[in-house]
Every structure is written in structure tokens, then in C-alpha cells.
Amino acid sequence: MEKESDFQGANYYVVIPQEVLHDNRLTPLTRLIYGEISALANIHGYAWISNKKLANKYKVTKATISAAISKLQEIGYIRSHIIYKENSKEVEKRNIYINPIQKNLNTLYKNNLTGYSKKYDEGIQKNLKDNNTYNNTMNNTNNNIADKSAKLDLDSRFEALWKLYPRKAGNKQKAKAAYKKAIKSGVTDEIIQQGIENLIAENRELKYIPHGQTWFCNERWNDEPIKVGSSSSERQEYSDLDLPF
């Protein structure tokens, strides 16, 4: 795997635009995470730091970092692009780009930091061009979902996640519909995959694993992981026969 973005460097500054700094939809930590990613992206045009490294730096859980990045992506401040190893579903790295702030929000970069903005925009354009060869992979960018090619991409992305899920029961098509709805609302494949991996890591008995339809339709990737070694009485039992969908 390519070396992650460094925190070090003489030119490492955290700059948070006023639109982000005063956005009450964001927690203070989420605003700091934006500044961190923005500073790293200013070096190469994008950042490729992991949730784990950010979590270690800020002394929080990976789930907290994942939620912060998801919120920034949902609002539109950033976008992610996951690159997979050739002929594999294994993630090689995740590139995070800073989206230009809309003109009607008085873009800080364009109006006040011309040099920074120019360097940043040129970096993004260069790296987007370099990464076009990876467009056949699962892409966390949620633009143009209504487009036919994007629809096909969503189908393949869902299939990859469904393949990972340990209990493929229930209505697969309803699970897929719930997945697409979640993606349109700003949820990323990374968050869903992490939820599946958390579930697998719990080593639950099969009867305690929800049907695939239940898990996707109820957005169970948001569940807090159960600690390994918890007794079965601490686990929630699922009534898949009583689904309202």
C-alpha cells in the first residue's frame, strides 16, 4: 500500500473556511477533521489518510472519524474515491478530495486565498485525470446517480457488499433498494463495509445475525459493535418474519 499522507512538513497548516467553521450541522471535531484533510490535500491535491490514523491522532474511535467524514461528504464539503487492488475487492487506498465551496456561500478559497486555491484546484484536476483508469471500481462519489452508468455501478457495488454479508437471507432486491436509498442520502460504501466487518468480528451465532434484508433495510451499519465475549443475553434477537417491508 502506498504511504499515507504525512502530518509533518514545514508547509502543514490547518485552514478552515468560515462556511465550514460556522456550520452548526458539524461537530467541533468534524470541523477539525475537515481542516486536517484540507491541509493534507493542499500538498498533493488529495489526502489518503486512514480513519485509524485520524482516530489515533485525535484519541477517538474509528467509528467517530467515520461518522465525521460521512457527514462532511453528505453535506458536500468533501468526496471520496476508493482505489482497489487489481482484480481484487481489497482496498489499496482511499483518496479524499475537498470540494470547492459554492459561490453563493462566498467561497473562501477563490475570494481570499487565490494562491492556495489555484494550487489546490490544479492538484485536484491532475489527480482526477490520473485516477480515471479506476472508474470501473466501486466509487464512493455519489454524483450522477440517476445516470445509467452510475446505476450499473451501484448494482456492482451492492453485489460486492452483499457477497461480504454473512447471512444472505430475506429479499435481496429490497436490500438493494435500501442500499441505493442510503447512498443517495450520503452514506458511503466504506461505512457499510465497516458495519459488515464489525458484525463478522463479533462471531455471533447464526441465529443472532439478522437477515441481509433486515440489516440493509434498517441501516444496521449504524449499530455499535458488540464486544467480543458478550453473552447471548446481551445480544438483540431479530424477528425477520415480522418485517414491515
C-alpha positions, -999 to 999 in steps of 0.1 A, spaced: 0 0 0 12 35 -8 24 55 21 -3 76 38 -4 113 38 20 127 63 10 150 92 45 165 91 61 192 70 70 229 71 40 238 50 15 220 71 -13 244 81 -49 238 91 -72 262 73 -109 260 79 -132 283 57 -157 303 76 -186 284 59 -173 252 75 -162 267 107 -196 282 114 -217 253 100 -238 242 130 -246 209 114 -210 199 121 -195 190 155 -163 208 165 -143 176 159 -158 173 124 -147 208 116 -112 200 127 -112 168 106 -121 190 76 -92 213 83 -68 183 87 -80 167 54 -78 201 36 -42 207 48 -31 173 36 -50 177 3 -31 210 -3 1 190 -6 -9 167 -35 -45 177 -44 -60 150 -23 -54 132 11 -51 95 15 -51 91 53 -69 63 70 -96 66 96 -74 47 120 -46 72 118 -70 101 123 -86 83 152 -52 78 168 -43 115 163 -75 128 179 -78 100 205 -113 89 194 -127 57 178 -126 49 142 -164 50 142 -163 86 153 -139 95 125 -161 75 100 -192 94 111 -174 128 107 -161 120 72 -196 107 63 -212 140 75 -187 161 55 -194 140 24 -232 142 30 -231 180 31 -208 181 1 -176 195 16 -156 165 6 -157 135 -17 -140 101 -15 -126 78 -42 -116 43 -32 -89 25 -53 -89 -13 -52 -60 -36 -58 -61 -51 -93 -86 -79 -97 -95 -77 -61 -120 -62 -37 -92 -53 -13 -88 -16 -8 -54 -2 -18 -61 33 -7 -88 60 -3 -83 94 -18 -103 123 -2 -108 155 -22 -120 189 -9 -150 202 -29 -150 239 -38 -175 258 -16 -204 271 -36 -203 306 -49 -234 316 -31 -215 308 1 -188 333 -7 -161 308 -14 -131 314 9 -105 298 -14 -115 317 -45 -120 351 -29 -94 353 -2 -67 326 -8 -61 328 -45 -27 312 -44 -39 283 -22 -69 278 -43 -50 277 -76 -25 252 -63 -53 231 -48 -76 231 -79 -47 222 -102 -38 193 -79 -74 180 -79 -77 182 -117 -43 164 -122 -52 136 -98 -87 131 -111 -73 126 -146 -47 101 -132 -74 81 -115 -98 78 -144 -84 43 -151 -100 32 -118 -136 41 -127 -146 5 -131 -142 0 -93 -166 8 -66 -166 46 -62 -178 65 -32 -186 95 -53 -224 99 -53 -227 123 -83 -249 115 -113 -267 86 -95 -296 89 -120 -272 83 -149 -274 48 -164 -237 41 -159 -240 52 -123 -269 28 -118 -249 -1 -131 -220 10 -109 -244 10 -78 -256 -25 -87 -220 -39 -88 -211 -21 -56 -241 -36 -38 -232 -70 -51 -197 -67 -36 -212 -57 -2 -239 -84 -4 -211 -110 -11 -194 -100 22 -226 -102 43 -226 -134 64 -263 -143 63 -278 -138 28 -315 -142 37 -346 -122 30 -354 -103 -1 -322 -93 -19 -339 -68 -42 -354 -49 -12 -320 -49 4 -305 -34 -28 -332 -7 -29 -324 2 7 -287 3 -1 -293 27 -31 -315 49 -9 -288 51 17 -261 60 -9 -283 88 -22 -286 102 14 -248 104 17 -239 70 33 -206 56 18 -197 20 8 -169 23 33 -193 29 62 -215 -1 52 -185 -24 47 -171 -14 81 -205 -23 96 -204 -57 80 -169 -63 92 -178 -52 127 -207 -78 126 -184 -106 114 -158 -98 140 -184 -103 168 -185 -141 159 -223 -143 166 -242 -175 163 -261 -176 130 -295 -171 148 -283 -138 162 -272 -125 128 -301 -105 111 -312 -115 76 -295 -95 49 -327 -77 40 -332 -67 76 -297 -54 80 -297 -33 49 -333 -20 53 -328 -10 89 -293 6 82 -277 -17 108 -243 -5 98 -250 23 123 -251 -2 152 -225 0 179 -204 -32 177 -210 -58 204 -179 -65 224 -163 -99 217 -172 -123 245 -206 -108 254 -232 -133 265 -260 -141 241 -284 -125 265 -268 -91 257 -275 -95 220 -307 -84 204 -327 -111 188 -341 -104 154 -377 -112 142 -372 -113 105 -406 -128 99 -422 -95 112 -405 -72 88 -427 -43 76 -412 -44 41 
